[in-house]
Amino acid sequence: MAGAFGPPPFPFCRKLPLMTVLLLLSVILVIAGAGFFLGRGRALSRVSGNVRALHSLPGYYGWHAAIMTAMPALGILLVWLIAQPIVLERQVLPYLPADIVADSTERTLAMADVRRVAAGLDMAVSTGAMTEDEAGMIRTELTDVRSRLASVGVALGSDVKRETLQAAQAYRKSFGAAVLWRGIVVLAVALAGLALALRLTEPDFRARNRGEAVMLGVLITASSIAILTTVGIIWSMLSESLNFFSQYPASEFFFGLTWSPNFRGGSDLGFIPLLWGTMYISLVAMIVAVPLGLFTAIYLAEYASPRARAWIKPVIEIIAGIPTVVFGLFALVTVGPFLRDWFAEPFGFGNSGSSVMTAGLVIGILNIPFISSLADDIINSVPQSLRDGSYGLGATKSETVRQVILPAALPGIVGAVLLAASRAIGETMIVTMGAGAAAKLSLNPFDAMTTMTVKIVGQLTGDTDFNSPETLVAFALGITLFVITLGLNVFALWIVRKYREQYE
């Protein structure tokens, strides 16, 4: 069976798939660039250089030819790249056992092994450890495939089965042919588009209108991609969440007070302790970040001199560029021991350096530049005429800030606070290092707790059955977190509209 495959064609296509795509993109752009000059030149030649005889400027004809060349070809390339893995998988599935193909999880794992073996054969051929003929003719009955691939640096978790090897050999051959046909089809579409564009290039052709229509389509496509991405995220979480709730009672998840996952079964997956930890840590973070960030923004926008603002603002914004893992180390090494030694132990609140207060303080410090920078920009965008009018009525600077500037800047300030709240709720690394992993209900801010995001990561890591409730609960936590964030957005919009109407 394996010998029937023969040597797979076009090894360059298989060894460097990304390079083939980049090369194809480069060729398309070169043809499109040539199409611009050909379209522009053809338009001028049709009127003997008299630009006034053309409906549109010559550049529009050139752009029309370039767009007609590139866009259909790029569309075909995108569709091909999306469909190619699906088609290749269907072509190699007949080589796998029927019971594996019938189970979606087993099929996914088997296809991962097929791709890994195919990549190993490619590496063996490229390093000279194996010839193309040998890669196509090798059999598990006569050769220890795992050892041969390990000799070139490809580690496999178990011995290669005969069906997996045959599927990998078929995959290599089909992949090379698919890459070749992809290049032929895409380039043919690009040349056909260029030919059609040149044929349409006439003095009365409305090239400018076509260009505007294309730009409108690009803008609509961009907005559609954003919407479809959101829909895809919701659907991916919702579908797996429904799978989880089909195996675990929703009432026990939403109202359970115990979080004790056990991958052997019999888990208690009540999310109330995780929700409490998430809200508690986020509340501490916002208590720290909102006043400090807002007061900093007011000082920089209304009180600081240009010289002071020139160095204070960049120093504050440096915090936003520090990786969160560094903040986690700061919480673990500095803030946690400080709070434990000077507050928790002396006042009898506990003896742990990992606590809600530790993570909340550090996350609050992390969010200060987000609130201050956005609020500063919003406050500076308030018209100066409002300030002058307030001063003209005899108001002091603090009264002007409190009664005029802040109400005018309220929508932006609420947006800044919402951004900081979302970041606090979604933070993972700082909570892992600073708050611990204990899922419990407690009012003591110096107790170790955890959040929903930490447990999402924890439930999805490790060698566990993906379809078990202990793993699928991560998606239920994710969709719940999404709903909470959506509720914060709706609440923020309500506040903005209420206060905006009062101001107007």
C-alpha distance (Angstrom), angle and dihedral (degrees) to the residues before:
residue distance angle dihedral
M1 . . .
A2 3.78 . .
G3 3.77 92.7 .
A4 3.77 90.7 58.2
F5 3.78 90.2 68.3
G6 3.79 94.8 66.5
P7 3.77 123.1 -166.9
P8 3.81 110.0 -31.0
P9 3.80 111.7 -117.1
F10 3.78 127.7 -121.3
P11 3.83 101.7 22.6
F12 3.81 91.5 -174.0
C13 3.80 89.1 63.2
R14 3.79 91.7 54.6
K15 3.79 99.1 42.0
L16 3.79 96.1 47.1
P17 3.82 107.5 29.1
L18 3.80 93.0 155.8
M19 3.80 91.2 50.7
T20 3.79 90.8 53.1
V21 3.81 90.5 53.3
L22 3.81 92.4 47.6
L23 3.80 90.7 46.9
L24 3.80 90.8 50.6
L25 3.81 90.8 48.9
S26 3.80 90.1 50.5
V27 3.79 91.8 51.6
I28 3.81 91.3 49.3
L29 3.81 91.2 50.9
V30 3.80 91.3 48.2
I31 3.81 91.2 51.4
A32 3.81 90.0 46.3
G33 3.81 90.5 50.8
A34 3.78 90.0 50.3
G35 3.80 88.1 47.7
F36 3.80 90.4 56.7
F37 3.79 92.9 57.4
L38 3.82 93.1 40.0
G39 3.81 92.3 50.6
R40 3.78 92.9 46.2
G41 3.79 92.2 46.2
R42 3.80 93.1 47.3
A43 3.81 91.6 51.6
L44 3.81 91.5 51.7
S45 3.79 92.7 44.7
R46 3.81 91.7 53.3
V47 3.81 90.3 60.4
S48 3.82 96.9 33.1
G49 3.79 91.5 -114.3
N50 3.82 95.6 -51.4
V51 3.81 100.4 135.9
R52 3.80 92.6 -174.6
A53 3.81 89.7 65.7
L54 3.79 91.0 62.8
H55 3.80 122.6 89.4
S56 3.83 91.3 -138.9
L57 3.77 135.6 21.7
P58 3.83 114.2 -81.1
G59 3.80 91.4 -110.7
Y60 3.79 91.3 63.0
Y61 3.80 90.5 58.2
G62 3.78 89.0 51.1
W63 3.79 92.7 49.5
H64 3.79 90.3 47.4
A65 3.80 90.5 55.7
A66 3.81 91.9 46.3
I67 3.79 92.3 49.1
M68 3.80 93.0 46.8
T69 3.79 87.9 51.9
A70 3.78 100.7 45.0
M71 3.81 107.9 32.1
P72 3.84 100.6 57.6
A73 3.79 90.9 42.7
L74 3.80 92.6 49.1
G75 3.80 90.0 46.9
I76 3.80 91.4 52.9
L77 3.81 90.1 46.8
L78 3.81 92.0 51.4
V79 3.80 93.1 48.7
W80 3.80 90.3 46.5
L81 3.81 93.1 51.3
I82 3.81 90.3 50.5
A83 3.81 95.2 45.7
Q84 3.82 98.3 39.4
P85 3.84 97.6 77.5
I86 3.80 90.7 47.5
V87 3.81 93.0 50.0
L88 3.81 93.4 45.2
E89 3.78 90.9 50.0
R90 3.80 91.4 52.9
Q91 3.79 90.3 50.1
V92 3.81 94.6 54.4
L93 3.82 98.5 37.9
P94 3.85 92.4 85.1
Y95 3.82 88.1 65.8
L96 3.82 91.8 58.9
P97 3.83 125.0 79.0
A98 3.79 115.1 -88.4
D99 3.82 94.2 -123.3
I100 3.82 90.7 57.1
V101 3.79 92.7 47.3
A102 3.80 91.0 51.0
D103 3.82 93.3 56.7
S104 3.80 112.8 69.3
T105 3.80 95.0 -152.7
E106 3.80 93.8 47.0
R107 3.80 90.1 46.2
T108 3.81 91.8 53.2
L109 3.80 91.8 50.0
A110 3.80 91.9 46.0
M111 3.81 92.5 51.2
A112 3.81 89.3 50.1
D113 3.81 88.3 55.2
V114 3.81 90.8 47.7
R115 3.80 92.2 53.2
R116 3.80 91.2 45.4
V117 3.82 92.2 52.0
A118 3.81 91.6 45.2
A119 3.81 90.2 51.5
G120 3.80 89.1 48.4
L121 3.80 91.6 53.0
D122 3.79 89.9 49.6
M123 3.81 90.5 51.4
A124 3.79 91.8 47.5
V125 3.80 90.7 52.4
S126 3.82 93.4 45.4
T127 3.83 92.4 51.3
G128 3.80 93.0 47.2
A129 3.81 94.0 -115.2
M130 3.79 89.3 119.2
T131 3.80 135.6 20.2
E132 3.78 124.5 -127.8
D133 3.79 90.3 -111.0
E134 3.79 91.2 51.0
A135 3.80 92.1 47.6
G136 3.80 89.0 55.0
M137 3.81 95.9 42.0
I138 3.82 101.9 39.2
R139 3.80 116.2 120.4
T140 3.77 133.1 -165.1
E141 3.82 91.0 -133.6
L142 3.80 92.2 63.1
T143 3.82 104.3 27.4
D144 3.80 136.7 44.1
V145 3.80 94.3 -125.5
R146 3.78 93.5 -176.8
S147 3.82 92.6 57.2
R148 3.81 92.6 44.9
L149 3.80 91.6 53.4
A150 3.81 92.3 42.6
S151 3.81 88.4 58.3
V152 3.82 89.3 64.8
G153 3.81 94.7 45.0
V154 3.81 101.1 -92.9
A155 3.81 109.4 131.3
L156 3.80 117.6 -159.3
G157 3.78 123.1 -168.7
S158 3.80 95.2 -135.9
D159 3.78 142.1 1.8
V160 3.80 115.5 -60.6
K161 3.79 112.3 -107.1
R162 3.78 121.5 -138.4
E163 3.82 92.9 -115.7
T164 3.80 91.9 49.8
L165 3.81 92.2 51.0
Q166 3.80 92.9 48.8
A167 3.80 90.9 48.3
A168 3.82 90.3 49.0
Q169 3.81 91.4 51.6
A170 3.79 90.6 49.5
Y171 3.80 89.7 46.8
R172 3.82 91.9 54.5
K173 3.78 92.9 51.2
S174 3.81 94.8 45.2
F175 3.79 92.0 45.9
G176 3.79 93.8 55.4
A177 3.80 92.1 48.1
A178 3.81 91.5 47.1
V179 3.80 91.8 53.2
L180 3.80 91.5 49.8
W181 3.81 94.1 49.3
R182 3.77 90.1 44.5
G183 3.78 91.1 58.7
I184 3.80 92.7 45.9
V185 3.81 94.8 49.0
V186 3.81 95.8 43.7
L187 3.80 94.1 48.2
A188 3.80 90.9 45.8
V189 3.81 90.3 53.3
A190 3.82 90.9 48.1
L191 3.82 92.7 51.4
A192 3.80 91.4 44.7
G193 3.79 90.4 52.1
L194 3.80 90.8 49.5
A195 3.81 91.5 50.0
L196 3.80 91.9 49.4
A197 3.81 91.9 47.9
L198 3.80 92.0 51.6
R199 3.78 90.4 48.3
L200 3.81 91.0 53.1
T201 3.80 92.7 48.2
E202 3.80 103.1 108.5
P203 3.83 130.9 141.3
D204 3.82 93.2 -103.0
F205 3.83 94.8 44.4
R206 3.83 111.0 120.5
A207 3.79 97.2 -130.5
R208 3.79 93.6 157.7
N209 3.81 91.8 55.1
R210 3.80 89.9 49.8
G211 3.78 90.4 50.7
E212 3.81 92.3 50.9
A213 3.80 90.4 48.7
V214 3.80 90.7 51.7
M215 3.80 91.5 50.3
L216 3.80 89.8 50.3
G217 3.79 89.2 51.0
V218 3.81 91.4 49.7
L219 3.80 91.2 51.9
I220 3.80 92.3 47.5
T221 3.80 90.3 47.7
A222 3.79 91.7 51.3
S223 3.79 92.2 51.6
S224 3.80 90.8 44.5
I225 3.81 91.2 52.8
A226 3.80 90.0 53.7
I227 3.80 91.2 49.9
L228 3.81 93.9 44.5
T229 3.80 90.6 48.5
T230 3.78 89.8 55.8
V231 3.79 90.7 47.3
G232 3.80 90.4 49.1
I233 3.80 92.2 50.8
I234 3.80 91.7 49.7
W235 3.79 92.9 46.2
S236 3.82 93.9 48.1
M237 3.79 91.0 52.8
L238 3.80 95.7 38.8
S239 3.81 95.6 50.1
E240 3.80 93.5 51.6
S241 3.81 90.7 41.8
L242 3.80 90.0 56.3
N243 3.79 88.0 50.6
F244 3.81 88.8 53.0
F245 3.79 94.1 48.8
S246 3.81 89.7 50.3
Q247 3.82 87.0 62.4
Y248 3.81 101.4 33.2
P249 3.82 126.7 41.8
A250 3.80 112.4 -105.1
S251 3.80 91.6 -144.8
E252 3.81 91.8 58.1
F253 3.80 90.7 47.6
F254 3.81 97.8 48.7
F255 3.81 97.3 36.8
G256 3.80 102.8 27.8
L257 3.80 115.9 118.7
T258 3.81 96.7 -160.5
W259 3.79 128.0 74.1
S260 3.79 109.1 -168.1
P261 3.83 113.1 139.9
N262 3.78 117.0 -166.0
F263 3.79 117.6 -175.6
R264 3.79 89.5 -155.2
G265 3.80 89.6 65.6
G266 3.77 136.2 -99.0
S267 3.81 94.7 84.2
D268 3.79 126.7 170.0
L269 3.81 105.1 -138.9
G270 3.78 103.9 175.2
F271 3.79 108.1 152.7
I272 3.83 98.4 -160.1
P273 3.85 92.8 95.8
L274 3.81 89.8 51.0
L275 3.80 91.8 47.6
W276 3.80 90.3 49.3
G277 3.79 92.5 50.2
T278 3.81 91.8 47.1
M279 3.80 94.1 49.9
Y280 3.81 93.9 41.6
I281 3.80 94.7 51.9
S282 3.82 91.8 42.4
L283 3.82 90.6 50.2
V284 3.80 91.9 53.0
A285 3.80 89.8 46.9
M286 3.80 93.2 51.0
I287 3.82 92.3 46.2
V288 3.79 86.6 57.9
A289 3.80 100.0 37.9
V290 3.81 104.7 40.9
P291 3.83 100.5 55.7
L292 3.80 94.6 38.4
G293 3.80 94.1 43.7
L294 3.81 94.6 44.6
F295 3.81 94.8 44.8
T296 3.79 89.7 47.9
A297 3.79 90.6 52.1
I298 3.81 92.5 48.7
Y299 3.80 91.4 49.3
L300 3.80 93.8 48.4
A301 3.81 94.1 45.2
E302 3.81 101.3 40.3
Y303 3.80 111.4 16.9
A304 3.81 111.5 24.7
S305 3.79 119.9 93.3
P306 3.82 117.4 -121.1
R307 3.80 89.5 -106.7
A308 3.81 93.5 52.3
R309 3.79 92.2 44.0
A310 3.80 91.0 51.4
W311 3.81 92.6 65.4
I312 3.81 104.2 23.7
K313 3.81 96.3 56.8
P314 3.85 95.8 51.4
V315 3.80 91.4 46.4
I316 3.81 91.2 53.3
E317 3.79 92.7 46.2
I318 3.79 90.9 54.0
I319 3.80 86.1 75.7
A320 3.81 90.1 65.1
G321 3.81 90.4 59.7
I322 3.80 96.0 54.2
P323 3.85 112.1 103.3
T324 3.78 114.5 -112.9
V325 3.81 90.8 -123.9
V326 3.81 87.7 64.1
F327 3.80 89.1 52.8
G328 3.80 87.2 49.7
L329 3.79 90.7 54.9
F330 3.81 89.1 47.0
A331 3.81 89.4 53.6
L332 3.79 92.7 46.3
V333 3.80 98.9 45.6
T334 3.81 105.1 29.0
V335 3.81 117.0 14.1
G336 3.81 97.6 39.4
P337 3.82 96.8 50.9
F338 3.81 90.7 42.6
L339 3.81 93.6 54.0
R340 3.80 91.3 43.5
D341 3.81 95.8 50.0
W342 3.82 98.7 39.6
F343 3.81 104.1 32.3
A344 3.80 117.1 8.7
E345 3.82 100.5 48.3
P346 3.85 98.7 34.8
F347 3.82 92.4 50.9
G348 3.80 95.6 38.8
F349 3.80 98.1 -112.4
G350 3.79 95.6 127.9
N351 3.77 143.7 -72.0
S352 3.79 103.9 -106.5
G353 3.78 124.6 112.1
S354 3.81 90.3 -156.5
S355 3.78 108.9 77.4
V356 3.77 147.0 132.8
M357 3.78 90.5 -97.9
T358 3.81 92.7 53.1
A359 3.81 94.8 52.2
G360 3.81 93.3 38.8
L361 3.80 94.3 52.8
V362 3.80 93.8 48.1
I363 3.81 93.8 45.4
G364 3.80 88.2 48.3
I365 3.81 90.4 53.7
L366 3.80 89.0 48.0
N367 3.81 91.1 54.2
I368 3.81 97.3 47.7
P369 3.84 94.9 88.8
F370 3.83 92.1 47.8
I371 3.77 92.5 56.0
S372 3.81 96.3 37.6
S373 3.80 96.3 47.3
L374 3.79 96.1 46.3
A375 3.79 94.1 41.2
D376 3.81 90.6 47.4
D377 3.80 91.5 54.0
I378 3.79 91.5 47.0
I379 3.81 93.7 48.4
N380 3.80 91.0 49.0
S381 3.82 89.6 52.4
V382 3.83 91.8 60.4
P383 3.84 106.3 108.0
Q384 3.78 114.7 -100.1
S385 3.81 88.9 -134.0
L386 3.81 89.5 71.8
R387 3.78 90.6 55.4
D388 3.80 92.5 46.4
G389 3.80 91.8 49.5
S390 3.79 91.6 50.8
Y391 3.79 92.4 48.8
G392 3.79 89.6 46.9
L393 3.81 89.8 57.5
G394 3.80 89.9 54.7
A395 3.80 100.2 -101.0
T396 3.77 119.4 150.7
K397 3.80 122.5 -125.0
S398 3.79 92.9 -100.9
E399 3.82 91.3 48.7
T400 3.80 90.1 49.1
V401 3.78 90.9 51.3
R402 3.80 93.6 46.8
Q403 3.82 100.4 40.8
V404 3.81 104.2 29.1
I405 3.79 115.0 17.6
L406 3.81 100.4 40.9
P407 3.83 94.8 47.7
A408 3.82 89.7 48.6
A409 3.80 91.8 48.2
L410 3.81 95.1 41.1
P411 3.83 98.0 108.8
G412 3.79 91.9 54.3
I413 3.79 93.1 43.4
V414 3.81 91.0 51.1
G415 3.80 88.5 50.1
A416 3.80 90.7 52.1
V417 3.80 92.0 49.0
L418 3.81 90.6 47.4
L419 3.80 90.8 51.5
A420 3.79 90.4 51.0
A421 3.81 91.4 47.0
S422 3.79 91.8 51.0
R423 3.78 90.3 50.2
A424 3.79 91.3 48.4
I425 3.80 92.0 50.3
G426 3.79 92.9 46.8
E427 3.80 98.1 44.2
T428 3.80 113.8 121.1
M429 3.80 114.0 162.2
I430 3.80 97.3 53.0
V431 3.81 91.2 47.5
T432 3.80 91.5 48.9
M433 3.80 92.8 53.2
G434 3.79 99.9 31.7
A435 3.80 107.8 33.3
G436 3.78 103.9 33.5
A437 3.80 127.5 -136.6
A438 3.80 103.6 -81.9
A439 3.80 113.8 129.2
K440 3.79 105.0 -155.6
L441 3.79 143.7 125.1
S442 3.79 113.9 -109.0
L443 3.80 138.6 141.1
N444 3.79 93.3 -151.2
P445 3.85 106.3 106.8
F446 3.81 89.7 -157.0
D447 3.81 93.5 60.9
A448 3.80 120.6 103.0
M449 3.81 113.0 -108.2
T450 3.78 138.7 158.5
T451 3.79 139.9 -141.7
M452 3.77 139.6 -129.1
T453 3.80 94.1 -102.8
V454 3.80 92.7 54.9
K455 3.79 91.3 52.5
I456 3.81 92.0 46.2
V457 3.80 88.6 59.8
G458 3.79 92.3 42.3
Q459 3.80 95.1 51.6
L460 3.82 93.4 48.8
T461 3.80 96.4 49.3
G462 3.75 125.4 80.0
D463 3.79 134.9 42.6
T464 3.80 99.8 -61.2
D465 3.78 136.8 136.5
F466 3.79 107.1 -86.9
N467 3.80 93.0 -148.8
S468 3.81 94.7 54.0
P469 3.82 119.4 107.7
E470 3.81 89.7 -120.3
T471 3.82 89.6 63.8
L472 3.79 100.2 33.7
V473 3.80 90.2 54.0
A474 3.82 86.4 78.3
F475 3.81 89.2 69.1
A476 3.78 91.8 48.1
L477 3.79 88.5 52.7
G478 3.80 89.6 47.4
I479 3.79 95.8 52.4
T480 3.82 89.8 45.0
L481 3.79 90.1 52.1
F482 3.80 89.0 49.2
V483 3.80 91.4 53.6
I484 3.81 90.8 49.1
T485 3.80 91.4 51.5
L486 3.81 90.5 46.8
G487 3.79 89.0 52.5
L488 3.80 89.9 53.1
N489 3.79 89.7 53.0
V490 3.80 92.8 50.1
F491 3.80 90.9 47.5
A492 3.80 91.2 49.8
L493 3.81 91.7 50.7
W494 3.79 90.2 50.7
I495 3.79 91.3 52.6
V496 3.80 92.2 47.1
R497 3.79 93.6 50.6
K498 3.78 93.2 45.8
Y499 3.79 96.0 51.7
R500 3.78 93.6 37.7
E501 3.80 90.4 57.4
Q502 3.81 90.6 50.2
Y503 3.78 91.1 50.4
E504 3.79 94.6 47.3
